[in-house]
């Protein structure tokens, strides 16, 4: 074959495969026709079947219309006829009566529509129905689009063969031959043979199979055309014997199933026990579940399956089964071993978890046990589990307090507040109060004592900026709680720090004067003035001497107490409280002249082991990437090491230096990567205008930061913090104000909102892409009645009547219920005007009133509703005259 022929064949194949036939429309039209004995044409036929003069047969058929899309613009139409049923003879097909009552000719008149336009007209007149039953088919062209196909059938009629009675003898012979055929009986017998009554798994299925066979046999036996048999000369005794035999066999199986199926649960249980004895646990569990499917409270199956779940520690499933069994009033449980075993196991598990100090797991187990007891009958459980739960809860509290004490020892004061908040939430969930707890009071006092000591040490080292930053953070953490604390402590700290910082700046200027650096003095003085104006509430008068204050103690008495404690205390390797006491002793002794009263071996036998253990903990934290913990502990131990004068101990000095080197080598890379991540995450947050989150992210700098030199992103983070200081502060107070308003803490919310708005304007926060509406406009957008009322009352309380009037007019414009607030505004405004000796009418002459403002006018003018209406009409009339003059 040449190449041209091959190309033509390929092109034809491609064209042929390019479009396939698809069905685009189909519908079925039901049609019913009656054939009755009263019809003259069919009267002889019915006489052969029945003596009833009103006998009839309903012939039902389906006219089916289908449209196929053949090619791009070509469609095909097929109209066919299908029989539905012929009421009167259930087995008419098998009796060869189908062709006896099948229509011979058909009449159809109708249309096929596309988008409500006629496409094909169907007109079939007295057409003989072919064996294929296809009565009409054609091909037509139509432009494909969003087509909507429809049909309209105006006339549909079938005609039967009027000479059917001439062939009745021939049909009757066919039926007689059918009765002599054993095929149906053989089929039914074969189906019954499949019913294996020894297999209990299939018994329920056999029940349905038997029903189907019985229904077919009865329909066969109850054939309504028995007259056909009586009109023949055949002997029917064989047929009757077959029917009787098959029905007897069906009834025998039916009786067995009726007796057996109610005991299925017991039979399945026995089979489960059989598999259990063979150590086939999987099969045994399957049949226990099958037994419970038939009877959900089958006692033996419930207990056996519960025992299995208990061994697997699936206690929830066991509880579900046992509670369902015990709640069934029809069941009497004689053996309570399994139920008691579950209770004992749960109780023992909880005790073991408490002994291991796994209190959370213990509470979870005890909650499961409590749920079990609530589902079981009364007096089934003892009160032991409730007592254990109390112990477990107290264990959680104690664990929290231990962690908080450790945080205090490590100078992690904010962390200790966070833990206290977590403990408070846990206690509230258990119905307890943290602040009523005696241990809390001790820990809280210990927190402030330790904080005061730490702050005094840093102030003594002139670390004023660090102290201020840490105090702000600590105070903010406290303000986020409901704890009561001594605010004067913070005022004292701020006073000492800001005053000393101020004096340092003064000293710098004095030094510049002495060195005659006049070029830079003016700038420094401006900085000094700005610093003073910002923090003047904490800066003492310069004439007042600055004296560093320590907490007032009776040093002599305290030393005596410390000596007794240090000499007699039995310590452990991690007893940092003892180490604190020793440091305090040496600090007091350094400042005062007292005789040494502690034993000479205390340092070697008690203090050095504690410091060595602490150094080991530093190394553990460092290798575990817990750098904050490691650094905090190092700072603490280094301070104690110096206070106790242990520099001469070469072994301890070497160990401490090794730990410092380990921290510097391991933590700085980690810190550098952490700062890098924080920096870029903050940049992304700034792009989203989430300045508060960006600020907090940049502030997440570990304390180990100070030990790392030449670290990346140090300056970048400081610059970024400086750049977003204004939008972050605005966004924080603005969001806080909105939250207060949403929670209906209106006084705080409105005050904060006005503060945010003022800050927004003063610092040009708009340039950062943030927006802040006027407070009145924000309330208008919320459209909440309570917002309008509270804002008006807020302005009334501030005696800002101009804004209060604006709120009133805006509320009436939005149809907000405002009568009581109008009364209050009117009365308060009148008192204010009277106190200033102003004219009542002149003050409100600038406003335009309507009837909606009557409550305000009645309260303000105090001359009744009639006068208020007169005032409104007179004022409106005057406005109209003024407008006309203009």
Secondary structure as the mmCIF struct_conf table of DSSP 4:
data_model
#
loop_
_struct_conf.conf_type_id
_struct_conf.id
_struct_conf.beg_label_comp_id
_struct_conf.beg_label_asym_id
_struct_conf.beg_label_seq_id
_struct_conf.end_label_comp_id
_struct_conf.end_label_asym_id
_struct_conf.end_label_seq_id
HELX_RH_AL_P HELX_RH_AL_P1 UNK A 3 UNK A 17
TURN_TY1_P TURN_TY1_P1 UNK A 18 UNK A 18
STRN STRN1 UNK A 22 UNK A 36
TURN_TY1_P TURN_TY1_P2 UNK A 37 UNK A 38
BEND BEND1 UNK A 39 UNK A 39
HELX_RH_3T_P HELX_RH_3T_P1 UNK A 40 UNK A 42
HELX_RH_AL_P HELX_RH_AL_P2 UNK A 43 UNK A 47
TURN_TY1_P TURN_TY1_P3 UNK A 48 UNK A 49
BEND BEND2 UNK A 51 UNK A 51
TURN_TY1_P TURN_TY1_P4 UNK A 53 UNK A 54
STRN STRN2 UNK A 56 UNK A 69
BEND BEND3 UNK A 71 UNK A 73
STRN STRN3 UNK A 74 UNK A 87
TURN_TY1_P TURN_TY1_P5 UNK A 88 UNK A 88
TURN_TY1_P TURN_TY1_P6 UNK A 90 UNK A 96
TURN_TY1_P TURN_TY1_P7 UNK A 98 UNK A 101
BEND BEND4 UNK A 102 UNK A 102
STRN STRN4 UNK A 105 UNK A 114
TURN_TY1_P TURN_TY1_P8 UNK A 115 UNK A 116
STRN STRN5 UNK A 117 UNK A 128
HELX_LH_PP_P HELX_LH_PP_P1 UNK A 129 UNK A 130
TURN_TY1_P TURN_TY1_P9 UNK A 131 UNK A 132
STRN STRN6 UNK A 134 UNK A 141
BEND BEND5 UNK A 145 UNK A 146
STRN STRN7 UNK A 149 UNK A 159
TURN_TY1_P TURN_TY1_P10 UNK A 162 UNK A 163
HELX_RH_3T_P HELX_RH_3T_P2 UNK A 164 UNK A 167
HELX_RH_AL_P HELX_RH_AL_P3 UNK A 168 UNK A 179
TURN_TY1_P TURN_TY1_P11 UNK A 180 UNK A 180
HELX_RH_AL_P HELX_RH_AL_P4 UNK A 183 UNK A 193
TURN_TY1_P TURN_TY1_P12 UNK A 194 UNK A 194
TURN_TY1_P TURN_TY1_P13 UNK A 197 UNK A 198
HELX_RH_3T_P HELX_RH_3T_P3 UNK A 200 UNK A 202
HELX_RH_AL_P HELX_RH_AL_P5 UNK A 203 UNK A 221
TURN_TY1_P TURN_TY1_P14 UNK A 222 UNK A 222
TURN_TY1_P TURN_TY1_P15 UNK A 224 UNK A 226
HELX_RH_AL_P HELX_RH_AL_P6 UNK A 227 UNK A 230
TURN_TY1_P TURN_TY1_P16 UNK A 231 UNK A 231
BEND BEND6 UNK A 232 UNK A 232
HELX_RH_AL_P HELX_RH_AL_P7 UNK A 237 UNK A 260
HELX_RH_3T_P HELX_RH_3T_P4 UNK A 261 UNK A 263
HELX_RH_AL_P HELX_RH_AL_P8 UNK A 264 UNK A 277
TURN_TY1_P TURN_TY1_P17 UNK A 278 UNK A 279
HELX_RH_AL_P HELX_RH_AL_P9 UNK A 281 UNK A 294
TURN_TY1_P TURN_TY1_P18 UNK A 296 UNK A 297
HELX_RH_AL_P HELX_RH_AL_P10 UNK A 299 UNK A 311
TURN_TY1_P TURN_TY1_P19 UNK A 312 UNK A 313
HELX_RH_AL_P HELX_RH_AL_P11 UNK A 315 UNK A 327
TURN_TY1_P TURN_TY1_P20 UNK A 329 UNK A 330
HELX_RH_AL_P HELX_RH_AL_P12 UNK A 337 UNK A 355
TURN_TY1_P TURN_TY1_P21 UNK A 356 UNK A 357
HELX_RH_AL_P HELX_RH_AL_P13 UNK A 359 UNK A 375
BEND BEND7 UNK A 376 UNK A 376
HELX_LH_PP_P HELX_LH_PP_P2 UNK A 377 UNK A 377
TURN_TY1_P TURN_TY1_P22 UNK A 378 UNK A 379
BEND BEND8 UNK A 380 UNK A 381
TURN_TY1_P TURN_TY1_P23 UNK A 383 UNK A 383
HELX_RH_AL_P HELX_RH_AL_P14 UNK A 384 UNK A 409
TURN_TY1_P TURN_TY1_P24 UNK A 410 UNK A 411
HELX_RH_AL_P HELX_RH_AL_P15 UNK A 413 UNK A 429
TURN_TY1_P TURN_TY1_P25 UNK A 430 UNK A 431
BEND BEND9 UNK A 434 UNK A 434
TURN_TY1_P TURN_TY1_P26 UNK A 435 UNK A 436
HELX_RH_AL_P HELX_RH_AL_P16 UNK A 438 UNK A 460
TURN_TY1_P TURN_TY1_P27 UNK A 461 UNK A 462
HELX_RH_AL_P HELX_RH_AL_P17 UNK A 464 UNK A 479
TURN_TY1_P TURN_TY1_P28 UNK A 480 UNK A 480
BEND BEND10 UNK A 481 UNK A 481
HELX_RH_AL_P HELX_RH_AL_P18 UNK A 487 UNK A 514
TURN_TY1_P TURN_TY1_P29 UNK A 515 UNK A 516
HELX_RH_AL_P HELX_RH_AL_P19 UNK A 518 UNK A 535
TURN_TY1_P TURN_TY1_P30 UNK A 536 UNK A 538
HELX_LH_PP_P HELX_LH_PP_P3 UNK A 539 UNK A 541
TURN_TY1_P TURN_TY1_P31 UNK A 542 UNK A 543
BEND BEND11 UNK A 544 UNK A 544
HELX_LH_PP_P HELX_LH_PP_P4 UNK A 548 UNK A 551
HELX_RH_AL_P HELX_RH_AL_P20 UNK A 555 UNK A 568
TURN_TY1_P TURN_TY1_P32 UNK A 573 UNK A 574
HELX_RH_AL_P HELX_RH_AL_P21 UNK A 576 UNK A 591
BEND BEND12 UNK A 592 UNK A 592
BEND BEND13 UNK A 598 UNK A 598
TURN_TY1_P TURN_TY1_P33 UNK A 600 UNK A 601
HELX_RH_AL_P HELX_RH_AL_P22 UNK A 602 UNK A 602
HELX_RH_PI_P HELX_RH_PI_P1 UNK A 603 UNK A 607
HELX_RH_AL_P HELX_RH_AL_P23 UNK A 608 UNK A 623
TURN_TY1_P TURN_TY1_P34 UNK A 624 UNK A 625
HELX_RH_AL_P HELX_RH_AL_P24 UNK A 627 UNK A 643
TURN_TY1_P TURN_TY1_P35 UNK A 644 UNK A 645
TURN_TY1_P TURN_TY1_P36 UNK A 647 UNK A 648
HELX_RH_AL_P HELX_RH_AL_P25 UNK A 650 UNK A 687
TURN_TY1_P TURN_TY1_P37 UNK A 688 UNK A 689
HELX_RH_AL_P HELX_RH_AL_P26 UNK A 691 UNK A 698
TURN_TY1_P TURN_TY1_P38 UNK A 699 UNK A 699
HELX_RH_3T_P HELX_RH_3T_P5 UNK A 703 UNK A 707
BEND BEND14 UNK A 710 UNK A 710
TURN_TY1_P TURN_TY1_P39 UNK A 712 UNK A 713
HELX_RH_AL_P HELX_RH_AL_P27 UNK A 714 UNK A 723
TURN_TY1_P TURN_TY1_P40 UNK A 724 UNK A 724
HELX_RH_AL_P HELX_RH_AL_P28 UNK A 725 UNK A 742
TURN_TY1_P TURN_TY1_P41 UNK A 743 UNK A 744
HELX_RH_AL_P HELX_RH_AL_P29 UNK A 746 UNK A 762
TURN_TY1_P TURN_TY1_P42 UNK A 763 UNK A 764
HELX_RH_3T_P HELX_RH_3T_P6 UNK A 765 UNK A 768
TURN_TY1_P TURN_TY1_P43 UNK A 769 UNK A 769
HELX_RH_AL_P HELX_RH_AL_P30 UNK A 775 UNK A 782
HELX_RH_AL_P HELX_RH_AL_P31 UNK A 785 UNK A 797
TURN_TY1_P TURN_TY1_P44 UNK A 798 UNK A 799
HELX_RH_AL_P HELX_RH_AL_P32 UNK A 801 UNK A 813
TURN_TY1_P TURN_TY1_P45 UNK A 814 UNK A 815
HELX_RH_AL_P HELX_RH_AL_P33 UNK A 819 UNK A 835
TURN_TY1_P TURN_TY1_P46 UNK A 836 UNK A 837
HELX_RH_AL_P HELX_RH_AL_P34 UNK A 840 UNK A 844
TURN_TY1_P TURN_TY1_P47 UNK A 845 UNK A 846
BEND BEND15 UNK A 847 UNK A 847
HELX_RH_3T_P HELX_RH_3T_P7 UNK A 851 UNK A 853
HELX_RH_AL_P HELX_RH_AL_P35 UNK A 854 UNK A 861
BEND BEND16 UNK A 863 UNK A 863
HELX_RH_AL_P HELX_RH_AL_P36 UNK A 864 UNK A 885
#
